[in-house]
Amino acid sequence: MASIVALFLLTLSFGLLWRILTKIVDRSLPPGPPRVPLLGHLHLLGVLPHKSLSDLSSRYGPVMLLWFGFAPTLVVSSPDAAREVLCTQDLAFASRPNISITKYMFYNGKDLGWTSYGPYWRLMRKVTTVELFTAKRLEESRMVRHTQVSKLIDFI
């Protein structure tokens, strides 16, 4: 009986500590529904995520923060807010997430698809645009791309 009471008190204290810490961190973030520890807001998505997100945006506004597990996700659901994020504040949102697996699998995160926005990314984009994606190079690789697409379609 004592172990059940101790487990209950431990769970209750963990819940209260979680609530206090998330309120302190969440003050400067956009609004969003209360989240469940470990799951975040995954339980709110349902079978039709676009409908669930629309309902949540009508309740919390056009810009809201949802947590999918431990990953914070900014949800923007109005044209004006999307324009603000993608045009006005584009440099703040241009970088890639820092995922540790990219260090081991993608050349220490230097692959064009995984590198953070900055001078290196701009240089690599320039090189790929000038050298790899010219009309001549695309025509030279047309058969390879066609073969790979055919293999993919056959696989599917």
N, CA, C and O atoms as a GROMACS GRO file, in nm:
protein
  624
    1MET      N    1   0.082  -0.120   0.000
    1MET     CA    2   0.000   0.000   0.000
    1MET      C    3   0.087   0.126   0.000
    1MET      O    4   0.057   0.225  -0.067
    2ALA      N    5   0.196   0.120   0.077
    2ALA     CA    6   0.284   0.237   0.085
    2ALA      C    7   0.351   0.264  -0.049
    2ALA      O    8   0.373   0.380  -0.085
    3SER      N    9   0.383   0.158  -0.123
    3SER     CA   10   0.447   0.179  -0.253
    3SER      C   11   0.351   0.242  -0.353
    3SER      O   12   0.393   0.320  -0.438
    4ILE      N   13   0.223   0.209  -0.344
    4ILE     CA   14   0.123   0.270  -0.433
    4ILE      C   15   0.109   0.418  -0.403
    4ILE      O   16   0.102   0.500  -0.494
    5VAL      N   17   0.106   0.453  -0.275
    5VAL     CA   18   0.096   0.594  -0.236
    5VAL      C   19   0.221   0.669  -0.280
    5VAL      O   20   0.212   0.782  -0.329
    6ALA      N   21   0.338   0.608  -0.263
    6ALA     CA   22   0.463   0.672  -0.305
    6ALA      C   23   0.464   0.692  -0.456
    6ALA      O   24   0.508   0.796  -0.504
    7LEU      N   25   0.419   0.593  -0.531
    7LEU     CA   26   0.412   0.605  -0.677
    7LEU      C   27   0.315   0.715  -0.718
    7LEU      O   28   0.343   0.792  -0.810
    8PHE      N   29   0.201   0.723  -0.650
    8PHE     CA   30   0.103   0.827  -0.679
    8PHE      C   31   0.161   0.966  -0.651
    8PHE      O   32   0.146   1.057  -0.732
    9LEU      N   33   0.228   0.982  -0.537
    9LEU     CA   34   0.287   1.111  -0.502
    9LEU      C   35   0.400   1.148  -0.598
    9LEU      O   36   0.416   1.265  -0.634
   10LEU      N   37   0.479   1.051  -0.641
   10LEU     CA   38   0.586   1.076  -0.737
   10LEU      C   39   0.528   1.121  -0.871
   10LEU      O   40   0.578   1.215  -0.932
   11THR      N   41   0.423   1.054  -0.916
   11THR     CA   42   0.358   1.092  -1.042
   11THR      C   43   0.297   1.231  -1.031
   11THR      O   44   0.308   1.311  -1.124
   12LEU      N   45   0.233   1.260  -0.921
   12LEU     CA   46   0.172   1.391  -0.900
   12LEU      C   47   0.278   1.501  -0.897
   12LEU      O   48   0.259   1.606  -0.957
   13SER      N   49   0.389   1.476  -0.828
   13SER     CA   50   0.495   1.578  -0.822
   13SER      C   51   0.560   1.597  -0.960
   13SER      O   52   0.595   1.709  -0.996
   14PHE      N   53   0.576   1.489  -1.037
   14PHE     CA   54   0.629   1.501  -1.173
   14PHE      C   55   0.535   1.585  -1.260
   14PHE      O   56   0.579   1.670  -1.336
   15GLY      N   57   0.406   1.560  -1.247
   15GLY     CA   58   0.308   1.637  -1.324
   15GLY      C   59   0.310   1.785  -1.288
   15GLY      O   60   0.305   1.870  -1.376
   16LEU      N   61   0.318   1.816  -1.159
   16LEU     CA   62   0.324   1.956  -1.117
   16LEU      C   63   0.452   2.023  -1.163
   16LEU      O   64   0.450   2.137  -1.209
   17LEU      N   65   0.564   1.954  -1.152
   17LEU     CA   66   0.692   2.008  -1.199
   17LEU      C   67   0.688   2.033  -1.349
   17LEU      O   68   0.734   2.136  -1.397
   18TRP      N   69   0.632   1.938  -1.424
   18TRP     CA   70   0.618   1.954  -1.570
   18TRP      C   71   0.534   2.077  -1.601
   18TRP      O   72   0.570   2.156  -1.689
   19ARG      N   73   0.425   2.094  -1.531
   19ARG     CA   74   0.334   2.208  -1.555
   19ARG      C   75   0.405   2.341  -1.527
   19ARG      O   76   0.392   2.436  -1.604
   20ILE      N   77   0.480   2.347  -1.418
   20ILE     CA   78   0.550   2.471  -1.382
   20ILE      C   79   0.659   2.502  -1.484
   20ILE      O   80   0.670   2.616  -1.530
   21LEU      N   81   0.738   2.402  -1.521
   21LEU     CA   82   0.848   2.425  -1.616
   21LEU      C   83   0.796   2.463  -1.754
   21LEU      O   84   0.854   2.550  -1.819
   22THR      N   85   0.690   2.399  -1.800
   22THR     CA   86   0.639   2.432  -1.933
   22THR      C   87   0.576   2.571  -1.935
   22THR      O   88   0.581   2.639  -2.037
   23LYS      N   89   0.516   2.613  -1.825
   23LYS     CA   90   0.460   2.749  -1.821
   23LYS      C   91   0.570   2.854  -1.826
   23LYS      O   92   0.553   2.959  -1.888
   24ILE      N   93   0.684   2.827  -1.760
   24ILE     CA   94   0.796   2.922  -1.762
   24ILE      C   95   0.853   2.933  -1.903
   24ILE      O   96   0.880   3.043  -1.950
   25VAL      N   97   0.872   2.821  -1.971
   25VAL     CA   98   0.930   2.820  -2.105
   25VAL      C   99   0.832   2.876  -2.208
   25VAL      O  100   0.873   2.945  -2.301
   26ASP      N  101   0.704   2.848  -2.193
   26ASP     CA  102   0.604   2.882  -2.293
   26ASP      C  103   0.563   3.029  -2.294
   26ASP      O  104   0.486   3.068  -2.382
   27ARG      N  105   0.609   3.111  -2.204
   27ARG     CA  106   0.565   3.250  -2.200
   27ARG      C  107   0.601   3.329  -2.324
   27ARG      O  108   0.523   3.413  -2.369
   28SER      N  109   0.718   3.303  -2.381
   28SER     CA  110   0.763   3.380  -2.497
   28SER      C  111   0.726   3.315  -2.630
   28SER      O  112   0.758   3.369  -2.735
   29LEU      N  113   0.660   3.201  -2.627
   29LEU     CA  114   0.625   3.128  -2.748
   29LEU      C  115   0.483   3.159  -2.792
   29LEU      O  116   0.403   3.208  -2.713
   30PRO      N  117   0.450   3.132  -2.918
   30PRO     CA  118   0.312   3.151  -2.964
   30PRO      C  119   0.216   3.061  -2.885
   30PRO      O  120   0.259   2.963  -2.825
   31PRO      N  121   0.088   3.096  -2.886
   31PRO     CA  122  -0.009   3.017  -2.808
   31PRO      C  123  -0.029   2.878  -2.868
   31PRO      O  124   0.002   2.853  -2.984
   32GLY      N  125  -0.081   2.791  -2.786
   32GLY     CA  126  -0.113   2.656  -2.830
   32GLY      C  127  -0.183   2.582  -2.718
   32GLY      O  128  -0.182   2.629  -2.604
   33PRO      N  129  -0.243   2.470  -2.747
   33PRO     CA  130  -0.313   2.395  -2.643
   33PRO      C  131  -0.214   2.334  -2.544
   33PRO      O  132  -0.096   2.318  -2.576
   34PRO      N  133  -0.261   2.299  -2.425
   34PRO     CA  134  -0.173   2.232  -2.329
   34PRO      C  135  -0.127   2.098  -2.386
   34PRO      O  136  -0.204   2.027  -2.451
   35ARG      N  137  -0.002   2.065  -2.362
   35ARG     CA  138   0.052   1.942  -2.421
   35ARG      C  139   0.067   1.832  -2.317
   35ARG      O  140   0.075   1.856  -2.197
   36VAL      N  141   0.070   1.711  -2.369
   36VAL     CA  142   0.088   1.592  -2.286
   36VAL      C  143   0.237   1.561  -2.280
   36VAL      O  144   0.303   1.565  -2.384
   37PRO      N  145   0.292   1.529  -2.163
   37PRO     CA  146   0.434   1.494  -2.158
   37PRO      C  147   0.466   1.378  -2.252
   37PRO      O  148   0.389   1.283  -2.265
   38LEU      N  149   0.581   1.388  -2.317
   38LEU     CA  150   0.633   1.291  -2.413
   38LEU      C  151   0.560   1.291  -2.547
   38LEU      O  152   0.625   1.282  -2.651
   39LEU      N  153   0.429   1.302  -2.549
   39LEU     CA  154   0.353   1.299  -2.674
   39LEU      C  155   0.337   1.437  -2.736
   39LEU      O  156   0.325   1.449  -2.858
   40GLY      N  157   0.335   1.538  -2.654
   40GLY     CA  158   0.309   1.672  -2.706
   40GLY      C  159   0.164   1.686  -2.747
   40GLY      O  160   0.074   1.667  -2.666
   41HIS      N  161   0.141   1.719  -2.875
   41HIS     CA  162   0.006   1.738  -2.927
   41HIS      C  163  -0.032   1.632  -3.030
   41HIS      O  164  -0.129   1.650  -3.103
   42LEU      N  165   0.041   1.523  -3.036
   42LEU     CA  166   0.012   1.419  -3.135
   42LEU      C  167  -0.129   1.364  -3.121
   42LEU      O  168  -0.192   1.326  -3.220
   43HIS      N  169  -0.178   1.358  -2.999
   43HIS     CA  170  -0.312   1.304  -2.976
   43HIS      C  171  -0.422   1.393  -3.032
   43HIS      O  172  -0.535   1.348  -3.048
   44LEU      N  173  -0.391   1.519  -3.063
   44LEU     CA  174  -0.492   1.612  -3.114
   44LEU      C  175  -0.509   1.605  -3.266
   44LEU      O  176  -0.606   1.660  -3.318
   45LEU      N  177  -0.419   1.539  -3.337
   45LEU     CA  178  -0.425   1.540  -3.483
   45LEU      C  179  -0.540   1.458  -3.539
   45LEU      O  180  -0.605   1.502  -3.634
   46GLY      N  181  -0.567   1.343  -3.486
   46GLY     CA  182  -0.679   1.262  -3.532
   46GLY      C  183  -0.656   1.203  -3.670
   46GLY      O  184  -0.543   1.202  -3.720
   47VAL      N  185  -0.764   1.155  -3.732
   47VAL     CA  186  -0.756   1.089  -3.862
   47VAL      C  187  -0.739   1.190  -3.975
   47VAL      O  188  -0.670   1.162  -4.073
   48LEU      N  189  -0.799   1.306  -3.962
   48LEU     CA  190  -0.788   1.412  -4.062
   48LEU      C  191  -0.708   1.529  -4.002
   48LEU      O  192  -0.767   1.621  -3.946
   49PRO      N  193  -0.575   1.526  -4.014
   49PRO     CA  194  -0.493   1.629  -3.950
   49PRO      C  195  -0.524   1.770  -3.998
   49PRO      O  196  -0.521   1.863  -3.917
   50HIS      N  197  -0.555   1.789  -4.126
   50HIS     CA  198  -0.584   1.923  -4.176
   50HIS      C  199  -0.709   1.980  -4.110
   50HIS      O  200  -0.715   2.100  -4.084
   51LYS      N  201  -0.809   1.896  -4.083
   51LYS     CA  202  -0.930   1.942  -4.014
   51LYS      C  203  -0.900   1.975  -3.868
   51LYS      O  204  -0.948   2.074  -3.815
   52SER      N  205  -0.820   1.890  -3.805
   52SER     CA  206  -0.783   1.915  -3.665
   52SER      C  207  -0.703   2.044  -3.652
   52SER      O  208  -0.726   2.122  -3.560
   53LEU      N  209  -0.609   2.067  -3.744
   53LEU     CA  210  -0.530   2.191  -3.741
   53LEU      C  211  -0.616   2.313  -3.767
   53LEU      O  212  -0.594   2.418  -3.708
   54SER      N  213  -0.716   2.300  -3.854
   54SER     CA  214  -0.807   2.411  -3.880
   54SER      C  215  -0.888   2.444  -3.755
   54SER      O  216  -0.905   2.561  -3.721
   55ASP      N  217  -0.937   2.342  -3.687
   55ASP     CA  218  -1.012   2.364  -3.563
   55ASP      C  219  -0.924   2.428  -3.456
   55ASP      O  220  -0.968   2.519  -3.385
   56LEU      N  221  -0.800   2.381  -3.444
   56LEU     CA  222  -0.709   2.439  -3.346
   56LEU      C  223  -0.675   2.584  -3.378
   56LEU      O  224  -0.665   2.666  -3.288
   57SER      N  225  -0.658   2.615  -3.507
   57SER     CA  226  -0.625   2.753  -3.543
   57SER      C  227  -0.742   2.847  -3.519
   57SER      O  228  -0.720   2.965  -3.491
   58SER      N  229  -0.864   2.798  -3.530
   58SER     CA  230  -0.978   2.885  -3.498
   58SER      C  231  -0.984   2.915  -3.349
   58SER      O  232  -1.036   3.018  -3.308
   59ARG      N  233  -0.930   2.825  -3.268
   59ARG     CA  234  -0.930   2.845  -3.124
   59ARG      C  235  -0.808   2.924  -3.075
   59ARG      O  236  -0.821   3.007  -2.985
   60TYR      N  237  -0.688   2.898  -3.134
   60TYR     CA  238  -0.564   2.958  -3.083
   60TYR      C  239  -0.505   3.064  -3.172
   60TYR      O  240  -0.403   3.124  -3.137
   61GLY      N  241  -0.565   3.091  -3.287
   61GLY     CA  242  -0.515   3.197  -3.374
   61GLY      C  243  -0.440   3.144  -3.495
   61GLY      O  244  -0.416   3.024  -3.506
   62PRO      N  245  -0.403   3.235  -3.586
   62PRO     CA  246  -0.339   3.194  -3.711
   62PRO      C  247  -0.196   3.143  -3.695
   62PRO      O  248  -0.145   3.074  -3.783
   63VAL      N  249  -0.130   3.176  -3.584
   63VAL     CA  250   0.005   3.127  -3.557
   63VAL      C  251   0.001   3.058  -3.422
   63VAL      O  252  -0.031   3.119  -3.320
   64MET      N  253   0.034   2.929  -3.422
   64MET     CA  254   0.033   2.854  -3.296
   64MET      C  255   0.150   2.757  -3.293
   64MET      O  256   0.204   2.720  -3.397
   65LEU      N  257   0.186   2.718  -3.175
   65LEU     CA  258   0.298   2.626  -3.156
   65LEU      C  259   0.243   2.492  -3.110
   65LEU      O  260   0.173   2.484  -3.009
   66LEU      N  261   0.276   2.387  -3.185
   66LEU     CA  262   0.240   2.251  -3.147
   66LEU      C  263   0.367   2.171  -3.127
   66LEU      O  264   0.468   2.195  -3.194
   67TRP      N  265   0.362   2.078  -3.036
   67TRP     CA  266   0.477   1.991  -3.009
   67TRP      C  267   0.441   1.852  -3.057
   67TRP      O  268   0.342   1.794  -3.012
   68PHE      N  269   0.520   1.799  -3.150
   68PHE     CA  270   0.503   1.661  -3.196
   68PHE      C  271   0.613   1.580  -3.131
   68PHE      O  272   0.726   1.572  -3.181
   69GLY      N  273   0.580   1.519  -3.019
   69GLY     CA  274   0.681   1.456  -2.935
   69GLY      C  275   0.763   1.566  -2.870
   69GLY      O  276   0.708   1.651  -2.800
   70PHE      N  277   0.894   1.565  -2.893
   70PHE     CA  278   0.981   1.669  -2.839
   70PHE      C  279   1.014   1.776  -2.942
   70PHE      O  280   1.094   1.865  -2.914
   71ALA      N  281   0.954   1.770  -3.059
   71ALA     CA  282   0.985   1.864  -3.167
   71ALA      C  283   0.882   1.977  -3.172
   71ALA      O  284   0.765   1.952  -3.201
   72PRO      N  285   0.924   2.100  -3.143
   72PRO     CA  286   0.831   2.212  -3.155
   72PRO      C  287   0.806   2.243  -3.303
   72PRO      O  288   0.898   2.244  -3.383
   73THR      N  289   0.680   2.268  -3.337
   73THR     CA  290   0.641   2.295  -3.475
   73THR      C  291   0.553   2.418  -3.478
   73THR      O  292   0.449   2.424  -3.412
   74LEU      N  293   0.595   2.517  -3.556
   74LEU     CA  294   0.516   2.638  -3.572
   74LEU      C  295   0.414   2.614  -3.682
   74LEU      O  296   0.451   2.581  -3.794
   75VAL      N  297   0.287   2.631  -3.651
   75VAL     CA  298   0.180   2.611  -3.748
   75VAL      C  299   0.126   2.748  -3.786
   75VAL      O  300   0.082   2.825  -3.701
   76VAL      N  301   0.131   2.778  -3.916
   76VAL     CA  302   0.085   2.907  -3.968
   76VAL      C  303  -0.034   2.878  -4.059
   76VAL      O  304  -0.022   2.800  -4.153
   77SER      N  305  -0.148   2.941  -4.030
   77SER     CA  306  -0.269   2.904  -4.104
   77SER      C  307  -0.342   3.022  -4.166
   77SER      O  308  -0.461   3.010  -4.197
   78SER      N  309  -0.276   3.134  -4.185
   78SER     CA  310  -0.340   3.245  -4.255
   78SER      C  311  -0.243   3.300  -4.359
   78SER      O  312  -0.121   3.292  -4.339
   79PRO      N  313  -0.294   3.355  -4.469
   79PRO     CA  314  -0.205   3.408  -4.573
   79PRO      C  315  -0.114   3.520  -4.522
   79PRO      O  316   0.003   3.526  -4.560
   80ASP      N  317  -0.166   3.608  -4.439
   80ASP     CA  318  -0.085   3.719  -4.388
   80ASP      C  319   0.029   3.668  -4.300
   80ASP      O  320   0.143   3.714  -4.310
   81ALA      N  321  -0.003   3.573  -4.213
   81ALA     CA  322   0.102   3.518  -4.126
   81ALA      C  323   0.203   3.438  -4.207
   81ALA      O  324   0.323   3.442  -4.177
   82ALA      N  325   0.157   3.366  -4.309
   82ALA     CA  326   0.250   3.291  -4.395
   82ALA      C  327   0.342   3.386  -4.470
   82ALA      O  328   0.461   3.358  -4.486
   83ARG      N  329   0.289   3.497  -4.517
   83ARG     CA  330   0.371   3.597  -4.586
   83ARG      C  331   0.476   3.654  -4.490
   83ARG      O  332   0.591   3.675  -4.529
   84GLU      N  333   0.437   3.679  -4.368
   84GLU     CA  334   0.530   3.730  -4.267
   84GLU      C  335   0.643   3.630  -4.242
   84GLU      O  336   0.760   3.669  -4.235
   85VAL      N  337   0.608   3.502  -4.228
   85VAL     CA  338   0.709   3.400  -4.200
   85VAL      C  339   0.799   3.376  -4.320
   85VAL      O  340   0.921   3.368  -4.306
   86LEU      N  341   0.741   3.365  -4.440
   86LEU     CA  342   0.818   3.324  -4.558
   86LEU      C  343   0.888   3.439  -4.629
   86LEU      O  344   0.987   3.416  -4.698
   87CYS      N  345   0.838   3.561  -4.613
   87CYS     CA  346   0.900   3.675  -4.684
   87CYS      C  347   0.974   3.769  -4.590
   87CYS      O  348   1.092   3.799  -4.612
   88THR      N  349   0.908   3.814  -4.486
   88THR     CA  350   0.968   3.914  -4.398
   88THR      C  351   1.070   3.852  -4.303
   88THR      O  352   1.180   3.905  -4.286
   89GLN      N  353   1.035   3.740  -4.242
   89GLN     CA  354   1.121   3.675  -4.143
   89GLN      C  355   1.189   3.551  -4.201
   89GLN      O  356   1.216   3.456  -4.127
   90ASP      N  357   1.216   3.550  -4.331
   90ASP     CA  358   1.266   3.429  -4.396
   90ASP      C  359   1.402   3.384  -4.343
   90ASP      O  360   1.426   3.263  -4.334
   91LEU      N  361   1.490   3.474  -4.307
   91LEU     CA  362   1.622   3.434  -4.256
   91LEU      C  363   1.612   3.363  -4.121
   91LEU      O  364   1.693   3.275  -4.091
   92ALA      N  365   1.515   3.401  -4.041
   92ALA     CA  366   1.499   3.337  -3.911
   92ALA      C  367   1.448   3.194  -3.925
   92ALA      O  368   1.474   3.109  -3.839
   93PHE      N  369   1.374   3.165  -4.033
   93PHE     CA  370   1.315   3.033  -4.051
   93PHE      C  371   1.383   2.952  -4.160
   93PHE      O  372   1.335   2.844  -4.194
   94ALA      N  373   1.494   3.000  -4.216
   94ALA     CA  374   1.556   2.936  -4.332
   94ALA      C  375   1.643   2.817  -4.298
   94ALA      O  376   1.670   2.735  -4.386
   95SER      N  377   1.687   2.803  -4.176
   95SER     CA  378   1.784   2.699  -4.143
   95SER      C  379   1.717   2.562  -4.125
   95SER      O  380   1.596   2.553  -4.106
   96ARG      N  381   1.797   2.459  -4.130
   96ARG     CA  382   1.751   2.322  -4.111
   96ARG      C  383   1.764   2.286  -3.963
   96ARG      O  384   1.843   2.346  -3.891
   97PRO      N  385   1.686   2.188  -3.917
   97PRO     CA  386   1.702   2.145  -3.779
   97PRO      C  387   1.836   2.076  -3.759
   97PRO      O  388   1.888   2.012  -3.850
   98ASN      N  389   1.890   2.089  -3.640
   98ASN     CA  390   2.018   2.026  -3.607
   98ASN      C  391   1.992   1.885  -3.557
   98ASN      O  392   1.962   1.864  -3.440
   99ILE      N  393   2.002   1.787  -3.648
   99ILE     CA  394   1.976   1.648  -3.615
   99ILE      C  395   2.110   1.575  -3.611
   99ILE      O  396   2.189   1.583  -3.705
  100SER      N  397   2.137   1.505  -3.502
  100SER     CA  398   2.270   1.446  -3.483
  100SER      C  399   2.303   1.339  -3.587
  100SER      O  400   2.420   1.318  -3.616
  101ILE      N  401   2.205   1.271  -3.643
  101ILE     CA  402   2.234   1.166  -3.741
  101ILE      C  403   2.294   1.224  -3.868
  101ILE      O  404   2.366   1.154  -3.940
  102THR      N  405   2.267   1.351  -3.898
  102THR     CA  406   2.324   1.411  -4.019
  102THR      C  407   2.475   1.423  -4.008
  102THR      O  408   2.545   1.425  -4.110
  103LYS      N  409   2.526   1.432  -3.887
  103LYS     CA  410   2.671   1.439  -3.867
  103LYS      C  411   2.738   1.312  -3.917
  103LYS      O  412   2.849   1.317  -3.972
  104TYR      N  413   2.674   1.199  -3.899
  104TYR     CA  414   2.734   1.071  -3.935
  104TYR      C  415   2.699   1.025  -4.076
  104TYR      O  416   2.779   0.958  -4.140
  105MET      N  417   2.582   1.060  -4.124
  105MET     CA  418   2.538   1.008  -4.254
  105MET      C  419   2.558   1.106  -4.370
  105MET      O  420   2.569   1.062  -4.484
  106PHE      N  421   2.562   1.234  -4.343
  106PHE     CA  422   2.564   1.333  -4.450
  106PHE      C  423   2.685   1.426  -4.439
  106PHE      O  424   2.669   1.548  -4.437
  107TYR      N  425   2.804   1.368  -4.432
  107TYR     CA  426   2.928   1.445  -4.437
  107TYR      C  427   2.933   1.555  -4.333
  107TYR      O  428   2.960   1.671  -4.364
  108ASN      N  429   2.908   1.517  -4.211
  108ASN     CA  430   2.911   1.611  -4.099
  108ASN      C  431   2.808   1.724  -4.117
  108ASN      O  432   2.832   1.838  -4.077
  109GLY      N  433   2.694   1.690  -4.178
  109GLY     CA  434   2.588   1.788  -4.200
  109GLY      C  435   2.617   1.884  -4.313
  109GLY      O  436   2.552   1.988  -4.322
  110LYS      N  437   2.714   1.853  -4.400
  110LYS     CA  438   2.752   1.944  -4.509
  110LYS      C  439   2.680   1.912  -4.640
  110LYS      O  440   2.704   1.981  -4.739
  111ASP      N  441   2.595   1.812  -4.642
  111ASP     CA  442   2.516   1.782  -4.761
  111ASP      C  443   2.421   1.900  -4.786
  111ASP      O  444   2.371   1.959  -4.691
  112LEU      N  445   2.397   1.933  -4.911
  112LEU     CA  446   2.318   2.052  -4.943
  112LEU      C  447   2.179   2.048  -4.880
  112LEU      O  448   2.126   2.152  -4.841
  113GLY      N  449   2.120   1.930  -4.871
  113GLY     CA  450   1.987   1.920  -4.813
  113GLY      C  451   1.982   1.931  -4.662
  113GLY      O  452   1.875   1.950  -4.606
  114TRP      N  453   2.097   1.920  -4.596
  114TRP     CA  454   2.099   1.919  -4.450
  114TRP      C  455   2.181   2.031  -4.387
  114TRP      O  456   2.176   2.049  -4.266
  115THR      N  457   2.255   2.105  -4.466
  115THR     CA  458   2.338   2.209  -4.408
  115THR      C  459   2.254   2.330  -4.367
  115THR      O  460   2.149   2.357  -4.426
  116SER      N  461   2.300   2.400  -4.267
  116SER     CA  462   2.230   2.520  -4.221
  116SER      C  463   2.249   2.633  -4.320
  116SER      O  464   2.348   2.638  -4.394
  117TYR      N  465   2.154   2.724  -4.321
  117TYR     CA  466   2.161   2.837  -4.411
  117TYR      C  467   2.277   2.927  -4.368
  117TYR      O  468   2.292   2.960  -4.251
  118GLY      N  469   2.358   2.966  -4.464
  118GLY     CA  470   2.473   3.051  -4.437
  118GLY      C  471   2.563   3.058  -4.559
  118GLY      O  472   2.520   3.021  -4.668
  119PRO      N  473   2.687   3.103  -4.542
  119PRO     CA  474   2.779   3.117  -4.656
  119PRO      C  475   2.806   2.984  -4.727
  119PRO      O  476   2.811   2.980  -4.850
  120TYR      N  477   2.824   2.875  -4.651
  120TYR     CA  478   2.850   2.746  -4.715
  120TYR      C  479   2.730   2.701  -4.800
  120TYR      O  480   2.747   2.653  -4.911
  121TRP      N  481   2.609   2.717  -4.746
  121TRP     CA  482   2.489   2.679  -4.820
  121TRP      C  483   2.476   2.761  -4.948
  121TRP      O  484   2.443   2.707  -5.053
  122ARG      N  485   2.501   2.891  -4.938
  122ARG     CA  486   2.492   2.977  -5.058
  122ARG      C  487   2.594   2.935  -5.163
  122ARG      O  488   2.563   2.934  -5.282
  123LEU      N  489   2.717   2.901  -5.120
  123LEU     CA  490   2.819   2.856  -5.214
  123LEU      C  491   2.778   2.725  -5.282
  123LEU      O  492   2.790   2.712  -5.403
  124MET      N  493   2.730   2.629  -5.204
  124MET     CA  494   2.689   2.501  -5.262
  124MET      C  495   2.569   2.516  -5.354
  124MET      O  496   2.559   2.448  -5.456
  125ARG      N  497   2.478   2.605  -5.320
  125ARG     CA  498   2.364   2.628  -5.409
  125ARG      C  499   2.411   2.690  -5.540
  125ARG      O  500   2.362   2.654  -5.647
  126LYS      N  501   2.504   2.782  -5.532
  126LYS     CA  502   2.558   2.845  -5.653
  126LYS      C  503   2.627   2.741  -5.741
  126LYS      O  504   2.608   2.740  -5.862
  127VAL      N  505   2.707   2.653  -5.680
  127VAL     CA  506   2.778   2.550  -5.756
  127VAL      C  507   2.678   2.456  -5.823
  127VAL      O  508   2.694   2.424  -5.941
  128THR      N  509   2.577   2.412  -5.751
  128THR     CA  510   2.480   2.320  -5.812
  128THR      C  511   2.400   2.388  -5.921
  128THR      O  512   2.369   2.325  -6.022
  129THR      N  513   2.366   2.513  -5.903
  129THR     CA  514   2.288   2.584  -6.005
  129THR      C  515   2.371   2.608  -6.130
  129THR      O  516   2.322   2.590  -6.242
  130VAL      N  517   2.496   2.647  -6.113
  130VAL     CA  518   2.580   2.680  -6.228
  130VAL      C  519   2.635   2.556  -6.297
  130VAL      O  520   2.647   2.554  -6.419
  131GLU      N  521   2.668   2.451  -6.220
  131GLU     CA  522   2.734   2.334  -6.277
  131GLU      C  523   2.641   2.215  -6.302
  131GLU      O  524   2.653   2.149  -6.405
  132LEU      N  525   2.550   2.187  -6.211
  132LEU     CA  526   2.472   2.064  -6.221
  132LEU      C  527   2.336   2.080  -6.289
  132LEU      O  528   2.291   1.988  -6.357
  133PHE      N  529   2.273   2.192  -6.272
  133PHE     CA  530   2.136   2.207  -6.320
  133PHE      C  531   2.126   2.294  -6.445
  133PHE      O  532   2.024   2.359  -6.467
  134THR      N  533   2.228   2.297  -6.526
  134THR     CA  534   2.221   2.368  -6.654
  134THR      C  535   2.145   2.280  -6.752
  134THR      O  536   2.130   2.159  -6.731
  135ALA      N  537   2.097   2.339  -6.860
  135ALA     CA  538   2.021   2.264  -6.960
  135ALA      C  539   2.104   2.151  -7.019
  135ALA      O  540   2.053   2.041  -7.042
  136LYS      N  541   2.231   2.177  -7.043
  136LYS     CA  542   2.320   2.075  -7.101
  136LYS      C  543   2.336   1.956  -7.006
  136LYS      O  544   2.324   1.841  -7.049
  137ARG      N  545   2.362   1.982  -6.879
  137ARG     CA  546   2.381   1.874  -6.781
  137ARG      C  547   2.252   1.795  -6.759
  137ARG      O  548   2.255   1.673  -6.745
  138LEU      N  549   2.139   1.866  -6.757
  138LEU     CA  550   2.012   1.795  -6.740
  138LEU      C  551   1.983   1.705  -6.860
  138LEU      O  552   1.932   1.594  -6.843
  139GLU      N  553   2.014   1.751  -6.978
  139GLU     CA  554   1.995   1.668  -7.097
  139GLU      C  555   2.088   1.547  -7.094
  139GLU      O  556   2.048   1.438  -7.134
  140GLU      N  557   2.211   1.565  -7.047
  140GLU     CA  558   2.305   1.453  -7.038
  140GLU      C  559   2.257   1.347  -6.939
  140GLU      O  560   2.284   1.228  -6.958
  141SER      N  561   2.189   1.387  -6.835
  141SER     CA  562   2.144   1.292  -6.733
  141SER      C  563   1.999   1.247  -6.753
  141SER      O  564   1.943   1.180  -6.666
  142ARG      N  565   1.938   1.284  -6.864
  142ARG     CA  566   1.797   1.252  -6.887
  142ARG      C  567   1.772   1.101  -6.885
  142ARG      O  568   1.675   1.056  -6.823
  143MET      N  569   1.856   1.023  -6.950
  143MET     CA  570   1.835   0.878  -6.956
  143MET      C  571   1.850   0.813  -6.819
  143MET      O  572   1.776   0.720  -6.785
  144VAL      N  573   1.944   0.860  -6.741
  144VAL     CA  574   1.962   0.806  -6.606
  144VAL      C  575   1.839   0.835  -6.522
  144VAL      O  576   1.789   0.747  -6.452
  145ARG      N  577   1.789   0.958  -6.528
  145ARG     CA  578   1.669   0.994  -6.453
  145ARG      C  579   1.549   0.914  -6.500
  145ARG      O  580   1.469   0.867  -6.418
  146HIS      N  581   1.536   0.897  -6.631
  146HIS     CA  582   1.425   0.819  -6.686
  146HIS      C  583   1.431   0.674  -6.638
  146HIS      O  584   1.328   0.617  -6.601
  147THR      N  585   1.549   0.615  -6.637
  147THR     CA  586   1.566   0.478  -6.590
  147THR      C  587   1.530   0.466  -6.442
  147THR      O  588   1.461   0.372  -6.402
  148GLN      N  589   1.575   0.560  -6.362
  148GLN     CA  590   1.547   0.556  -6.219
  148GLN      C  591   1.398   0.574  -6.190
  148GLN      O  592   1.343   0.507  -6.102
  149VAL      N  593   1.333   0.663  -6.263
  149VAL     CA  594   1.189   0.683  -6.244
  149VAL      C  595   1.113   0.557  -6.285
  149VAL      O  596   1.018   0.518  -6.218
  150SER      N  597   1.154   0.493  -6.393
  150SER     CA  598   1.090   0.368  -6.436
  150SER      C  599   1.106   0.259  -6.331
  150SER      O  600   1.012   0.186  -6.302
  151LYS      N  601   1.225   0.248  -6.273
  151LYS     CA  602   1.248   0.150  -6.167
  151LYS      C  603   1.160   0.179  -6.045
  151LYS      O  604   1.106   0.087  -5.984
  152LEU      N  605   1.148   0.305  -6.012
  152LEU     CA  606   1.064   0.344  -5.898
  152LEU      C  607   0.918   0.309  -5.924
  152LEU      O  608   0.850   0.257  -5.835
  153ILE      N  609   0.870   0.337  -6.044
  153ILE     CA  610   0.730   0.307  -6.077
  153ILE      C  611   0.707   0.157  -6.076
  153ILE      O  612   0.604   0.111  -6.028
  154ASP      N  613   0.802   0.080  -6.128
  154ASP     CA  614   0.789  -0.066  -6.124
  154ASP      C  615   0.789  -0.118  -5.981
  154ASP      O  616   0.718  -0.213  -5.950
  155PHE      N  617   0.868  -0.057  -5.896
  155PHE     CA  618   0.875  -0.098  -5.756
  155PHE      C  619   0.744  -0.070  -5.684
  155PHE      O  620   0.698  -0.150  -5.601
  156ILE      N  621   0.685   0.042  -5.716
  156ILE     CA  622   0.559   0.080  -5.650
  156ILE      C  623   0.448  -0.008  -5.702
  156ILE      O  624   0.333   0.006  -5.660
   0.00000   0.00000   0.00000
